[in-house]
Amino acid sequence: MKRRDFCVSALAAGIATTLPDRHAFALAAADVADLAAVTSKGAQTTLEGAAVRELADSMRGNLLMSGEHGYDHARAVWNGMIDRKPALIARCEGASDVSHAMTFARERNLLVAVRGGGHSISGKAVCNGGLMIDLSSMNSVRADLTTRTARADGGCLEGHIDHEAAMLHLATTGGVVSHTGAGGLTLGGGFGRLCRKYAMACDNFIGADIVTVDGQLRHVSDEENAELMWALRGGGSNFGVVTALEYKLHQQDPMVVAGDINFAWKDARDALMFYAEHGDDMPDELNLNVILVTVPEVGRIVSFEAIWCGDPAKADAALRPLRNVATPIADTVAAVPYAKFQKRGDNSNRHGARLYMKSSFVNDFTPELVDEVLEVHRESPIYAIYFMQSGGAVNRKASADTAFPHRSAHSNMMLWNQWHDLESEAERETRIAEVRSDWARLKKFTHGYYVNLNEEDAARTHANYGENYERLVKVKKKYDPTNLMHMNANIDPTG
Ligand SMILES: Cc1cc2nc3c(=O)[nH]c(=O)nc-3n(C[C@H](O)[C@H](O)[C@H](O)COP(=O)(O)OP(=O)(O)OC[C@H]3O[C@@H](n4cnc5c(N)ncnc54)[C@H](O)[C@@H]3O)c2cc1C
């Protein structure tokens, strides 16, 4: 080999080893074997190797298949009990990649899953045998002080938005765990520690870029494609892949007053009755989530997680009634950066956690519910019963203002059975059975459910959207008449 040839090939080899996988894939032998896959209706199909190769070449991001570096990482979602293997994973880097992937899926009527933050508890972000459209690399955010808005890519996490907004002394409602995806959370509704003050994430959702099933990129807002905008505020991923979300931001002191006020089990009834009776008339600036939980070496407690986002000088007066419920066994409420407080549950709810849960909205928090909840927890102390507060600005919207209809709830009640160690099949079944039988005792106190937590409840989707369902069906028919996007709380285009 001549010296010049040697240098050129050595350089090429050097470049090849540092190139990201997608280029390695694109430069590999032209032949890609045909691939077994699953259609949208669950039938077996075969994807031609040449077509797969063409899709890979059309993308800026990686197209992964089983056995390739990164495939197992990309298919893993938050709930460690979910283990599904897509035929292909399109790791999109922009709307154009999403459009190519969507067109590929539509033309073959392929099963499609979309991954934002991967927090769907039933694992709706990943499928067996279909195409997973993975947005997790699309995660940049721009917050704007002049317009008080933020624009977040479709794969952004809640913490990304909190972080950028806080720098400008701005904020908007986001979930209570910072690695939850903004896309999934907002499209299904979006509760959080600021929702009583600023309403839900979907209420602050003012525009979007969406790749619809026909592969087109559309901008939606109250002025453009307004019906689709309405449907995206609570209708979930039924209408396409949202590649960017625009939010209204609010002026917010980055420091809030927040923490836990914990009560011994002997005071549990007083604490829950206080929450039941006063939850609806608390000031909007106060958010109170309540958790019944067993703490090692302490036992069962009732914990008030309180956050005051208003004038710090008024925090003590606002929090005094909470502290007067009984003598707290712990009180950690103090001034803290909001964006930091939003991360407090990140580790206990880390990726790979294993969770089985049930939840629904409580409109009337009656003494009978309080007694039943205490009894259920007494008998099943291993898991948490969690009440996420609603009300305030959330309930000042009308049910038809957004696709999300539940504007009368006091709280969202959750039986949250989460663990981290790999369990035996028998242990898993025991945990699941326990939640189910406890839920059977509590369900009668509830009204409708939050689609982001109960996506599996397809049979009740129609009733759950109430009067908004027919309007959602019309939008679905227009943008996804064949129901390609059905890994969600599904709106059936045939009604
Ligand atoms: C630990 C934990 C904490 C939570 N805390 C809260 C909370 O405080 N408040 C609250 O309201 N909810 C909360 N949730 C529920 C959460 O809102 C839902 O799980 C939500 O679906 C998560 O969105 P994701 O993007 O992370 O999930 P994914 O699993 O990626 O997606 C969920 C659904 O949304 C679709 N989707 C996601 N992104 C897009 C997009 N850009 N375009 C189109 N479709 C998309 C997916 O296809 C799927 O159907 C929590 C869940 C967990 C596990």
The ligand as a Tripos MOL2 file, in Angstrom:
@<TRIPOS>MOLECULE
LIG
   53    58     1     0     0
SMALL
NO_CHARGES

@<TRIPOS>ATOM
      1 C1        -43.4290    8.7940   38.6860 C.3       1 LIG1
      2 C2        -44.5740    9.4510   37.9940 C.ar      1 LIG1
      3 C3        -44.9970   10.7020   38.3890 C.ar      1 LIG1
      4 C4        -46.0690   11.3100   37.7540 C.ar      1 LIG1
      5 N1        -46.4720   12.5440   38.1860 N.ar      1 LIG1
      6 C5        -47.4780   13.1680   37.5500 C.ar      1 LIG1
      7 C6        -47.8800   14.4750   37.9370 C.ar      1 LIG1
      8 O1        -47.3320   15.0690   38.8520 O.2       1 LIG1
      9 N2        -48.8940   15.0490   37.2710 N.ar      1 LIG1
     10 C7        -49.5520   14.4320   36.2560 C.ar      1 LIG1
     11 O2        -50.4600   15.0280   35.6930 O.2       1 LIG1
     12 N3        -49.1920   13.1960   35.8570 N.ar      1 LIG1
     13 C8        -48.1760   12.5530   36.4740 C.ar      1 LIG1
     14 N4        -47.8000   11.2960   36.0780 N.ar      1 LIG1
     15 C9        -48.5240   10.6640   34.9790 C.3       1 LIG1
     16 C10       -47.9490   11.1650   33.6510 C.3       1 LIG1
     17 O3        -48.5700   12.3650   33.3140 O.3       1 LIG1
     18 C11       -48.2050   10.1480   32.5370 C.3       1 LIG1
     19 O4        -47.5510    8.9590   32.8580 O.3       1 LIG1
     20 C12       -47.7430   10.6990   31.2040 C.3       1 LIG1
     21 O5        -48.3130    9.8910   30.2060 O.3       1 LIG1
     22 C13       -46.2420   10.6900   31.0870 C.3       1 LIG1
     23 O6        -45.8210   11.2140   29.8680 O.3       1 LIG1
     24 P1        -44.4350   10.7300   29.2360 P.3       1 LIG1
     25 O7        -44.1950   11.5130   28.0050 O.co2     1 LIG1
     26 O8        -43.3950   10.6910   30.2780 O.co2     1 LIG1
     27 O9        -44.7900    9.2150   28.9370 O.3       1 LIG1
     28 P2        -44.6780    8.2630   27.6930 P.3       1 LIG1
     29 O10       -44.7920    6.9070   28.2740 O.co2     1 LIG1
     30 O11       -43.5260    8.5560   26.8390 O.co2     1 LIG1
     31 O12       -45.9890    8.6290   26.9050 O.3       1 LIG1
     32 C14       -47.2670    8.5630   27.4870 C.3       1 LIG1
     33 C15       -48.3290    8.6630   26.3910 C.3       1 LIG1
     34 O13       -48.2080    9.9250   25.7480 O.3       1 LIG1
     35 C16       -47.8230    9.7640   24.3840 C.3       1 LIG1
     36 N5        -46.8530   10.8130   24.0750 N.ar      1 LIG1
     37 C17       -45.7960   11.2140   24.8100 C.ar      1 LIG1
     38 N6        -45.1870   12.2580   24.2220 N.ar      1 LIG1
     39 C18       -45.8780   12.4970   23.0830 C.ar      1 LIG1
     40 C19       -45.7490   13.4570   22.0460 C.ar      1 LIG1
     41 N7        -44.7980   14.3900   22.0730 N.pl3     1 LIG1
     42 N8        -46.6410   13.4200   21.0260 N.ar      1 LIG1
     43 C20       -47.6380   12.4920   20.9910 C.ar      1 LIG1
     44 N9        -47.8030   11.5770   21.9510 N.ar      1 LIG1
     45 C21       -46.9380   11.5830   22.9880 C.ar      1 LIG1
     46 C22       -47.3060    8.3490   24.2840 C.3       1 LIG1
     47 O14       -47.4820    7.8180   23.0180 O.3       1 LIG1
     48 C23       -48.1500    7.6150   25.3070 C.3       1 LIG1
     49 O15       -49.4220    7.2950   24.7560 O.3       1 LIG1
     50 C24       -46.7320   10.6540   36.6860 C.ar      1 LIG1
     51 C25       -46.3040    9.3800   36.2810 C.ar      1 LIG1
     52 C26       -45.2420    8.7820   36.9290 C.ar      1 LIG1
     53 C27       -44.7950    7.4110   36.5050 C.3       1 LIG1
@<TRIPOS>BOND
     1     1     2 1
     2     2     3 ar
     3     2    52 ar
     4     3     4 ar
     5     4     5 ar
     6     4    50 ar
     7     5     6 ar
     8     6     7 ar
     9     6    13 1
    10     7     8 2
    11     7     9 ar
    12     9    10 ar
    13    10    11 2
    14    10    12 ar
    15    12    13 ar
    16    13    14 ar
    17    14    15 1
    18    14    50 ar
    19    15    16 1
    20    16    17 1
    21    16    18 1
    22    18    19 1
    23    18    20 1
    24    20    21 1
    25    20    22 1
    26    22    23 1
    27    23    24 1
    28    24    25 2
    29    24    26 1
    30    24    27 1
    31    27    28 1
    32    28    29 2
    33    28    30 1
    34    28    31 1
    35    31    32 1
    36    32    33 1
    37    33    34 1
    38    33    48 1
    39    34    35 1
    40    35    36 1
    41    35    46 1
    42    36    37 ar
    43    36    45 ar
    44    37    38 ar
    45    38    39 ar
    46    39    40 ar
    47    39    45 ar
    48    40    41 1
    49    40    42 ar
    50    42    43 ar
    51    43    44 ar
    52    44    45 ar
    53    46    47 1
    54    46    48 1
    55    48    49 1
    56    50    51 ar
    57    51    52 ar
    58    52    53 1
@<TRIPOS>SUBSTRUCTURE
     1 LIG1         1 GROUP 0 **** ****
